Structures are given as structure tokens and as C-alpha cells.
């Protein structure tokens, strides 16, 4: 039995993982280059973030561009 999309996202993006934003499809979005930590992945597959600039805007994997930091 395969994983659902949300389960796969939760396995990929765990709380505390560090992310750097490349581009967000939101006019009021987080600026490119901003880094933050994954808070959790919700049941809709949104990646909730705790950005270093204080924002809590979520990422949408298919829409926003970002990379996980090592």
C-alpha cells in the first residue's frame, strides 16, 4: 500500500527541518532568500512554517519554490 500525498510530505518535511524560500506565489509572501523551520504539515498538505523574519505563512509544494537546507 502506497503513501498518500500528505503522508509523503510529512515524511519529507519534518518539524524543525530548515527551508530557504526561492519564490512564493503570494503578493504579500515571504521575501526570496528567507529561511525558516518547518512547524508541521497539515491535512491539506500545506507546509506550515516558522520563518526567521517572524512570518508564519505556509508553503504549498506544487506552487511555491523552496529548498531544504542540510
Secondary structure, 3 states (H helix, E strand, C coil): CCCCHHHHHHHHCCCCCEEEEEECCCCCCCCCCCEEEEEEECCCCEEEEEECCCCCCCEECCCCEEEECC
